[in-house]
Amino acid sequence: MSDIGELEGRISAALDRIRRGVEGGGAMAADTGEVDKLRDQLAQEKDANAQLEARVATLKDRQDGQISAMNDAVEGYRKTAEQTDRDLQRLRQVNAELRDINDQLRKAASEGVAEPHLINKAMLAELEALRASRAADIAEVDAVLNELKPLISEEGA
């Protein structure tokens, strides 16, 4: 008889577990709708994330292109600055030679001595100074034109 009481308790416990499982199953059915909603939200978030990643990639490509263009522009400016510096150095050198020759001419003129070779040297130095000055001016105008070309292209577009 004690076995019957024990079996009866075990059966009651099993029935309680079954009842709870059935009641939980109803909750599972209700949770399934929520799970579907959560899955939809997850899918939407994944789509939004993919769109953001695409935008970031596009922005990165655009930024890389702009950086490359800026590097090219800087390189162009550096070359222009180097050429202008060379032209200015040449102009300074030629002007120094011209001053020296003019000093020699003044000295010769004060002594009353005509020095045709000094006159020729002075004229050549002056011509060279004019050429150097012209080259420096051309380099400066080229630099200004290079700055204006992109602006003109943008206005035309």
Backbone hydrogen bonds in HBPLUS format (Angstrom, degrees):
<---DONOR---> <-ACCEPTOR-->    atom                        ^
c    i                          cat <-CA-CA->   ^        H-A-AA   ^      H-
h    n   atom  resd res      DA  || num        DHA   H-A  angle D-A-AA Bond
n    s   type  num  typ     dist DA aas  dist angle  dist       angle   num
A0004-ILE N   A0001-MET O   2.99 MM   3  5.01 122.0  2.33  94.3 109.1     1
A0005-GLY N   A0001-MET O   3.10 MM   4  6.50 157.7  2.15 153.0 157.7     2
A0006-GLU N   A0002-SER O   3.00 MM   4  6.12 155.0  2.06 140.4 147.7     3
A0007-LEU N   A0003-ASP O   2.85 MM   4  6.01 159.6  1.90 146.0 151.7     4
A0008-GLU N   A0004-ILE O   2.77 MM   4  5.90 152.5  1.84 144.9 153.5     5
A0009-GLY N   A0005-GLY O   2.99 MM   4  6.21 153.4  2.06 143.7 149.6     6
A0010-ARG N   A0006-GLU O   3.01 MM   4  6.29 154.0  2.08 146.0 153.5     7
A0011-ILE N   A0007-LEU O   2.84 MM   4  6.07 154.8  1.91 149.2 155.9     8
A0012-SER N   A0008-GLU O   2.97 MM   4  6.17 156.4  2.03 144.8 151.4     9
A0013-ALA N   A0009-GLY O   2.93 MM   4  6.12 158.9  1.98 144.9 150.7    10
A0014-ALA N   A0010-ARG O   2.92 MM   4  6.11 152.4  1.99 142.0 149.9    11
A0015-LEU N   A0011-ILE O   2.82 MM   4  6.07 155.9  1.87 149.3 156.0    12
A0016-ASP N   A0012-SER O   2.87 MM   4  6.12 155.1  1.93 148.2 155.2    13
A0017-ARG N   A0013-ALA O   2.95 MM   4  6.22 156.6  2.01 145.3 151.7    14
A0018-ILE N   A0014-ALA O   2.88 MM   4  6.16 152.6  1.96 145.4 153.5    15
A0019-ARG N   A0015-LEU O   2.80 MM   4  6.06 159.5  1.84 150.4 155.9    16
A0020-ARG N   A0016-ASP O   2.87 MM   4  6.13 164.4  1.90 152.1 156.2    17
A0021-GLY N   A0017-ARG O   2.88 MM   4  6.06 152.0  1.96 143.0 151.4    18
A0022-VAL N   A0018-ILE O   2.82 MM   4  6.11 153.1  1.90 151.0 158.3    19
A0023-GLU N   A0019-ARG O   2.85 MM   4  6.12 163.1  1.88 152.7 157.6    20
A0024-GLY N   A0020-ARG O   2.74 MM   4  5.88 150.7  1.82 143.0 152.4    21
A0025-GLY N   A0021-GLY O   2.75 MM   4  5.92 136.5  1.94 136.3 148.9    22
A0026-GLY N   A0022-VAL O   3.15 MM   4  6.52 143.5  2.29 143.4 151.2    23
A0027-ALA N   A0023-GLU O   3.23 MM   4  6.61 149.8  2.33 138.0 146.1    24
A0028-MET N   A0024-GLY O   2.74 MM   4  6.08 142.8  1.87 143.0 154.9    25
A0029-ALA N   A0025-GLY O   2.91 MM   4  6.22 149.0  2.00 143.0 150.5    26
A0030-ALA N   A0026-GLY O   3.08 MM   4  6.41 152.2  2.16 141.5 148.7    27
A0031-ASP N   A0027-ALA O   2.75 MM   4  6.02 148.0  1.85 144.6 154.9    28
A0032-THR N   A0028-MET O   2.82 MM   4  6.04 136.6  2.01 145.1 156.4    29
A0034-GLU N   A0031-ASP O   3.02 MM   3  4.96 112.8  2.49  93.1 109.7    30
A0035-VAL N   A0031-ASP O   2.70 MM   4  5.98 151.1  1.78 153.0 162.5    31
A0036-ASP N   A0032-THR O   2.90 MM   4  6.16 153.2  1.97 146.2 153.0    32
A0037-LYS N   A0033-GLY O   3.03 MM   4  6.34 152.5  2.11 141.3 148.6    33
A0038-LEU N   A0034-GLU O   2.84 MM   4  6.12 158.2  1.88 148.7 155.0    34
A0039-ARG N   A0035-VAL O   2.81 MM   4  6.06 150.8  1.89 146.9 155.5    35
A0040-ASP N   A0036-ASP O   2.91 MM   4  6.18 154.4  1.97 146.5 153.2    36
A0041-GLN N   A0037-LYS O   2.89 MM   4  6.21 160.5  1.93 151.1 156.5    37
A0042-LEU N   A0038-LEU O   2.85 MM   4  6.05 155.0  1.91 145.6 152.9    38
A0043-ALA N   A0039-ARG O   2.86 MM   4  6.11 156.0  1.91 147.2 153.6    39
A0044-GLN N   A0040-ASP O   2.87 MM   4  6.18 156.8  1.93 149.9 156.5    40
A0045-GLU N   A0041-GLN O   2.88 MM   4  6.12 157.0  1.93 148.9 155.2    41
A0046-LYS N   A0042-LEU O   2.85 MM   4  6.11 151.0  1.93 146.7 155.1    42
A0047-ASP N   A0043-ALA O   2.93 MM   4  6.23 154.6  2.00 147.2 153.8    43
A0048-ALA N   A0044-GLN O   2.89 MM   4  6.15 163.0  1.92 150.8 155.6    44
A0049-ASN N   A0045-GLU O   2.83 MM   4  5.98 155.7  1.89 145.1 152.2    45
A0050-ALA N   A0046-LYS O   2.89 MM   4  6.11 154.5  1.95 145.6 152.5    46
A0051-GLN N   A0047-ASP O   2.90 MM   4  6.20 156.5  1.96 151.1 157.4    47
A0052-LEU N   A0048-ALA O   2.91 MM   4  6.17 158.1  1.95 148.5 154.7    48
A0053-GLU N   A0049-ASN O   2.87 MM   4  6.11 156.8  1.92 148.9 155.4    49
A0054-ALA N   A0050-ALA O   2.96 MM   4  6.19 151.2  2.04 143.9 151.7    50
A0055-ARG N   A0051-GLN O   2.92 MM   4  6.22 156.4  1.98 148.8 155.3    51
A0056-VAL N   A0052-LEU O   2.84 MM   4  6.08 159.9  1.88 151.4 157.0    52
A0057-ALA N   A0053-GLU O   2.92 MM   4  6.12 156.2  1.98 144.3 150.8    53
A0058-THR N   A0054-ALA O   2.91 MM   4  6.17 156.2  1.97 147.3 153.9    54
A0059-LEU N   A0055-ARG O   2.82 MM   4  6.08 163.3  1.85 154.0 158.5    55
A0060-LYS N   A0056-VAL O   2.82 MM   4  6.00 154.7  1.88 147.6 155.1    56
A0061-ASP N   A0057-ALA O   2.91 MM   4  6.15 159.1  1.95 148.0 153.3    57
A0062-ARG N   A0058-THR O   2.91 MM   4  6.15 161.7  1.94 150.5 155.8    58
A0063-GLN N   A0059-LEU O   2.79 MM   4  5.95 159.2  1.83 147.9 154.2    59
A0064-ASP N   A0060-LYS O   2.77 MM   4  5.96 157.6  1.82 149.1 155.7    60
A0065-GLY N   A0061-ASP O   2.92 MM   4  6.16 153.7  1.99 145.7 152.8    61
A0066-GLN N   A0062-ARG O   2.90 MM   4  6.22 154.1  1.97 147.6 155.0    62
A0067-ILE N   A0063-GLN O   2.81 MM   4  6.04 159.1  1.85 152.6 158.5    63
A0068-SER N   A0064-ASP O   2.91 MM   4  6.08 156.5  1.96 144.5 151.2    64
A0069-ALA N   A0065-GLY O   2.90 MM   4  6.15 157.1  1.96 145.4 151.8    65
A0070-MET N   A0066-GLN O   2.82 MM   4  6.05 156.2  1.87 148.3 155.3    66
A0071-ASN N   A0067-ILE O   2.82 MM   4  6.05 155.9  1.88 148.8 155.5    67
A0072-ASP N   A0068-SER O   2.92 MM   4  6.19 155.7  1.98 147.6 154.1    68
A0073-ALA N   A0069-ALA O   2.87 MM   4  6.13 155.2  1.93 145.9 153.2    69
A0074-VAL N   A0070-MET O   2.81 MM   4  6.04 160.6  1.85 151.6 156.8    70
A0075-GLU N   A0071-ASN O   2.92 MM   4  6.12 155.4  1.98 144.9 151.8    71
A0076-GLY N   A0072-ASP O   2.91 MM   4  6.20 154.7  1.98 146.3 153.4    72
A0077-TYR N   A0073-ALA O   2.82 MM   4  6.13 155.9  1.88 151.3 158.3    73
A0078-ARG N   A0074-VAL O   2.79 MM   4  6.01 153.0  1.86 147.1 155.1    74
A0079-LYS N   A0075-GLU O   2.96 MM   4  6.23 159.7  2.00 149.1 153.8    75
A0080-THR N   A0076-GLY O   2.92 MM   4  6.14 159.2  1.97 147.3 153.5    76
A0081-ALA N   A0077-TYR O   2.80 MM   4  5.97 158.6  1.84 148.5 154.7    77
A0082-GLU N   A0078-ARG O   2.88 MM   4  6.11 154.3  1.94 147.3 154.6    78
A0083-GLN N   A0079-LYS O   2.92 MM   4  6.17 160.5  1.96 150.0 154.8    79
A0084-THR N   A0080-THR O   2.86 MM   4  6.07 160.8  1.90 150.5 156.3    80
A0085-ASP N   A0081-ALA O   2.84 MM   4  5.99 154.0  1.90 144.6 152.3    81
A0086-ARG N   A0082-GLU O   2.90 MM   4  6.20 157.6  1.95 148.5 154.3    82
A0087-ASP N   A0083-GLN O   2.92 MM   4  6.18 159.7  1.96 149.3 155.0    83
A0088-LEU N   A0084-THR O   2.85 MM   4  6.08 156.4  1.91 148.9 155.5    84
A0089-GLN N   A0085-ASP O   2.86 MM   4  6.08 155.6  1.92 150.6 157.3    85
A0090-ARG N   A0086-ARG O   2.97 MM   4  6.18 159.2  2.01 148.4 153.9    86
A0091-LEU N   A0087-ASP O   2.90 MM   4  6.11 154.5  1.96 144.3 151.9    87
A0092-ARG N   A0088-LEU O   2.88 MM   4  6.11 158.0  1.92 148.8 154.1    88
A0093-GLN N   A0089-GLN O   2.93 MM   4  6.16 160.6  1.97 148.9 154.3    89
A0094-VAL N   A0090-ARG O   2.90 MM   4  6.10 167.4  1.91 154.4 157.5    90
A0095-ASN N   A0091-LEU O   2.90 MM   4  6.03 157.6  1.95 146.7 153.5    91
A0096-ALA N   A0092-ARG O   2.91 MM   4  6.10 149.8  2.00 144.8 153.1    92
A0097-GLU N   A0093-GLN O   2.99 MM   4  6.32 156.2  2.05 148.8 155.1    93
A0098-LEU N   A0094-VAL O   2.85 MM   4  6.10 155.6  1.91 147.1 154.5    94
A0099-ARG N   A0095-ASN O   2.91 MM   4  6.14 156.5  1.96 147.1 152.6    95
A0100-ASP N   A0096-ALA O   3.01 MM   4  6.25 157.7  2.06 146.3 152.4    96
A0101-ILE N   A0097-GLU O   2.90 MM   4  6.17 164.7  1.93 155.3 158.9    97
A0102-ASN N   A0098-LEU O   2.87 MM   4  6.03 158.2  1.92 147.9 154.7    98
A0103-ASP N   A0099-ARG O   2.86 MM   4  6.10 150.6  1.95 145.3 153.4    99
A0104-GLN N   A0100-ASP O   3.01 MM   4  6.35 153.8  2.08 146.2 153.3   100
A0105-LEU N   A0101-ILE O   2.84 MM   4  6.15 152.7  1.92 148.7 156.8   101
A0106-ARG N   A0102-ASN O   2.85 MM   4  6.08 159.7  1.89 150.5 155.6   102
A0107-LYS N   A0103-ASP O   2.98 MM   4  6.18 158.3  2.02 146.6 152.5   103
A0108-ALA N   A0104-GLN O   2.89 MM   4  6.13 159.0  1.94 147.1 153.1   104
A0109-ALA N   A0105-LEU O   2.75 MM   4  5.96 156.5  1.81 150.6 157.8   105
A0110-SER N   A0106-ARG O   2.83 MM   4  6.05 151.9  1.90 147.0 154.6   106
A0111-GLU N   A0107-LYS O   3.11 MM   4  6.32 137.5  2.30 139.8 150.7   107
A0113-VAL N   A0108-ALA O   2.90 MM   5  5.20 152.0  1.98 163.5 157.0   108
A0112-GLY N   A0109-ALA O   3.06 MM   3  4.93 148.6  2.16  95.5 105.3   109
A0118-LEU N   A0115-GLU O   3.07 MM   3  5.37 126.5  2.37 104.0 117.4   110
A0119-ILE N   A0115-GLU O   3.17 MM   4  6.57 152.2  2.25 149.9 158.1   111
A0120-ASN N   A0116-PRO O   2.94 MM   4  6.25 160.4  1.98 151.7 156.7   112
A0121-LYS N   A0117-HIS O   2.88 MM   4  6.08 158.7  1.92 142.6 148.8   113
A0122-ALA N   A0118-LEU O   2.83 MM   4  5.99 154.7  1.89 144.5 151.6   114
A0123-MET N   A0119-ILE O   2.91 MM   4  6.15 159.0  1.96 150.0 155.4   115
A0124-LEU N   A0120-ASN O   2.89 MM   4  6.15 161.1  1.93 151.7 157.2   116
A0125-ALA N   A0121-LYS O   2.83 MM   4  6.00 157.9  1.88 147.7 154.4   117
A0126-GLU N   A0122-ALA O   2.84 MM   4  6.01 151.8  1.92 144.8 153.0   118
A0127-LEU N   A0123-MET O   2.91 MM   4  6.15 157.8  1.96 147.6 153.5   119
A0128-GLU N   A0124-LEU O   2.89 MM   4  6.13 158.1  1.94 147.0 153.4   120
A0129-ALA N   A0125-ALA O   2.84 MM   4  6.06 149.9  1.93 142.6 151.3   121
A0130-LEU N   A0126-GLU O   2.92 MM   4  6.22 153.4  1.99 147.4 154.4   122
A0131-ARG N   A0127-LEU O   2.91 MM   4  6.24 154.9  1.97 148.1 155.2   123
A0132-ALA N   A0128-GLU O   2.88 MM   4  6.11 161.9  1.91 150.8 155.6   124
A0133-SER N   A0129-ALA O   2.88 MM   4  6.01 156.9  1.93 146.3 153.2   125
A0134-ARG N   A0130-LEU O   2.85 MM   4  6.03 154.9  1.92 144.6 151.8   126
A0135-ALA N   A0131-ARG O   2.86 MM   4  6.13 156.0  1.92 149.3 155.8   127
A0136-ALA N   A0132-ALA O   2.96 MM   4  6.20 155.1  2.02 146.6 153.0   128
A0137-ASP N   A0133-SER O   2.92 MM   4  6.18 154.3  1.99 146.0 153.5   129
A0138-ILE N   A0134-ARG O   2.84 MM   4  6.11 156.2  1.90 150.4 157.0   130
A0139-ALA N   A0135-ALA O   2.96 MM   4  6.17 158.5  2.01 146.1 151.7   131
A0140-GLU N   A0136-ALA O   3.01 MM   4  6.24 152.0  2.09 142.9 150.6   132
A0141-VAL N   A0137-ASP O   2.89 MM   4  6.17 159.5  1.93 151.7 157.1   133
A0142-ASP N   A0138-ILE O   2.83 MM   4  6.01 159.6  1.87 151.9 157.8   134
A0143-ALA N   A0139-ALA O   3.01 MM   4  6.19 151.8  2.09 141.6 148.8   135
A0144-VAL N   A0140-GLU O   3.06 MM   4  6.38 155.6  2.12 146.4 152.6   136
A0145-LEU N   A0141-VAL O   2.85 MM   4  6.11 162.4  1.88 153.5 158.6   137
A0146-ASN N   A0142-ASP O   2.86 MM   4  6.04 156.6  1.92 148.9 155.1   138
A0147-GLU N   A0143-ALA O   3.17 MM   4  6.42 141.3  2.33 138.3 147.8   139
A0147-GLU N   A0144-VAL O   3.12 MM   3  5.15 125.7  2.43  95.5 109.5   140
A0148-LEU N   A0144-VAL O   3.01 MM   4  6.31 145.1  2.13 145.0 155.2   141
A0148-LEU N   A0145-LEU O   3.08 MM   3  4.96 117.7  2.49  91.3 106.9   142
A0149-LYS N   A0145-LEU O   2.92 MM   4  6.07 148.6  2.02 155.9 162.3   143
A0151-LEU N   A0148-LEU O   3.06 MM   3  5.21 115.0  2.50 102.0 118.2   144
A0152-ILE N   A0148-LEU O   2.86 MM   4  6.10 157.3  1.92 161.9 169.3   145
A0153-SER N   A0149-LYS O   2.93 MM   4  6.12 159.8  1.97 153.8 159.5   146
A0154-GLU N   A0150-PRO O   2.98 MM   4  6.17 153.7  2.05 143.4 149.9   147
A0155-GLU N   A0151-LEU O   3.03 MM   4  6.25 153.0  2.11 143.0 150.1   148
A0156-GLY N   A0152-ILE O   2.93 MM   4  6.17 155.1  1.99 149.3 156.1   149
A0157-ALA N   A0153-SER O   3.05 MM   4  6.24 143.4  2.19 140.8 150.2   150
